[in-house]
């Protein structure tokens, strides 16, 4: 019975010792093996590995994946024009030298992120102060990111980190400058709109004046042609009348007198004060005409 208990105890001790000497490295992690606080080995290959049991050797793990530093708030910088802008950026990084990284920060990833944030902010400040707002926002934005990445990468290698990418998510004016920019844009748009309105009004007046001129010319030409046609018609009518009445002048005089009587006695209320012996009543007094005997001897 004692032998069985001893065997079971020895088996438990062996299992505990075995598990204290075996560790598994995940493909997403680095393993750092320590011996009394000194780094003995860095293991980057995934799989099953062995070490001395604790406390002779211990193992710490570091993340091998690409990590992101995303600033929660935009930082303020001053451009070459002495204008304040807000820059929101993020950094992609990963550990490439686990031993150097551990010496610099231990296993505190937060300390590493704070250090790299300071490096990025310093690089941003160096690049933005050399450029104008237009260059930072649009003109040379790619060059700014490349230059920042280069500067950050050089310093990050000294702490065992590789910078994968640096990006500017947003570059904007501060609120006070935004208001002045919007007002300036509004004034510029209003100026352009007024110029377009004045140009349109001038063109409208030109078109209207040209249309009025063409209308006047057309009406004048139409009136001229109408007068020519009317004059030609009157001349032809007068010629026809002359030819017709020339065959019997006495009948023409009689006809004209009748027209005058019709026009004069148009209304019953008309009153004439005239000498009864006037030439106006010639055909009323002529018995030959009143009996219907007009001098038609010359009529053909």
Helices and strands as residue ranges (DSSP letters): H 2-21, E 22-25, E 29-35, E 38-43, E 47-50, E 58-63, E 67-70, E 75-78, E 84-95, H 98-105, H 109-128, H 133-134, I 135-139, H 141-156, G 157-159, E 161-173, H 175-246, H 249-264, G 279-281, H 282-285, H 287-290
